[in-house]
Amino acid sequence: MSTVRVRIKNLRLRTYIGFNPDETEKKQDVVINVRFEYEAPGGIDQDRVEDAVNYKTITKSIIRLVEGRSFLLLEKLTRDVLELVLENKHIDRATVQIDKPHALRFADSVSVELSGEN
């Protein structure tokens, strides 16, 4: 068996994030990075799609979640994305990092990172 590590890098989405009046009225950019691991039971040697985790399906679910809701806290958004990724029972562990660009005046971004396991 092989451990597969998948990374979804710099998924750029827009959502309502924050609790200040201007943040609740206008969507803001967020940048999402997801890493997850799963055990492939010989599937990668055999090139069998049914033994792989479909990262396109996971990405579409993340897009629906992020763009379809509003969040007061970056921490809550990060937690919800992590829980969504871990809903896939084939995934053993995952890490989600979400950046909110230009959240602070003199910083490129603020980010929150959470990890979890099945």
C-alpha positions in Angstrom: 0.0 0.0 0.0 1.2 3.5 -0.8 0.4 6.7 1.1 -0.8 9.4 -1.4 -0.4 13.0 -0.5 -2.6 15.5 -2.5 -2.3 19.3 -2.4 -4.8 21.8 -3.7 -2.8 25.0 -4.0 -4.0 28.6 -3.9 -7.7 28.0 -4.6 -8.9 31.6 -4.9 -12.5 32.2 -3.9 -14.7 35.1 -2.7 -17.0 35.0 0.4 -18.4 37.2 3.1 -15.8 37.0 5.9 -15.6 39.2 8.9 -17.9 41.1 11.3 -17.1 44.7 10.6 -19.9 46.5 8.6 -17.8 46.8 5.4 -16.9 43.1 5.6 -20.5 41.9 5.9 -21.6 43.9 2.8 -18.9 43.0 0.3 -17.4 39.7 -0.6 -13.6 39.4 0.0 -10.9 37.2 -1.4 -9.7 34.1 0.4 -6.9 31.8 -0.6 -7.3 28.1 0.3 -4.6 25.5 0.5 -5.6 21.9 1.3 -3.3 18.9 1.9 -4.7 15.4 2.5 -3.4 11.9 2.7 -5.0 8.5 1.9 -3.8 4.9 1.5 -4.0 3.6 -2.1 -4.4 -0.2 -2.0 -2.2 -0.8 -5.1 -4.4 1.5 -7.2 -1.6 3.9 -8.2 0.4 1.0 -9.5 -2.6 -0.3 -11.5 -3.8 3.2 -12.6 -7.2 2.5 -11.2 -9.5 5.5 -10.8 -11.7 3.7 -8.3 -8.8 3.5 -5.8 -8.1 7.2 -5.9 -9.7 10.1 -4.0 -11.4 12.5 -6.5 -9.8 15.9 -5.7 -12.0 17.6 -8.3 -15.1 16.6 -6.3 -13.6 17.8 -3.1 -12.7 21.1 -4.7 -16.2 21.7 -6.0 -17.6 21.0 -2.6 -15.2 23.5 -1.1 -16.3 26.1 -3.6 -20.0 25.6 -2.9 -19.4 25.8 0.9 -17.2 29.0 0.8 -19.1 30.9 -1.8 -22.5 29.9 -0.5 -22.2 31.0 3.1 -20.9 33.9 5.2 -18.5 33.7 8.1 -17.7 35.9 11.0 -14.4 34.2 11.8 -11.6 32.9 9.6 -11.2 30.2 12.2 -14.8 29.0 11.6 -14.3 29.0 7.8 -11.1 27.0 8.1 -12.8 24.5 10.5 -15.8 24.0 8.1 -13.5 23.4 5.1 -11.4 20.9 7.1 -14.6 19.0 8.2 -15.8 18.9 4.6 -12.5 17.4 3.4 -12.6 14.8 6.3 -16.1 13.7 5.3 -14.4 11.6 2.7 -13.8 8.4 4.7 -10.9 7.4 2.5 -8.9 10.4 3.6 -6.8 9.6 6.7 -5.6 13.1 7.6 -5.9 16.7 6.2 -4.6 20.2 6.8 -6.4 23.3 5.6 -4.8 26.8 5.5 -6.9 29.8 4.6 -5.5 33.2 3.9 -7.4 36.5 4.0 -5.3 38.8 1.9 -4.9 42.4 3.1 -6.7 41.8 6.4 -4.1 43.8 8.1 -2.7 47.1 6.9 1.0 46.2 6.8 0.7 42.4 6.1 0.2 40.5 2.9 -2.5 38.3 4.6 -3.7 36.7 7.8 -4.0 32.9 7.7 -5.5 30.2 9.9 -4.3 26.5 9.6 -6.1 23.5 11.1 -5.3 19.8 10.8 -7.4 16.7 11.6 -7.6 12.9 11.2 -10.2 10.3 10.4 
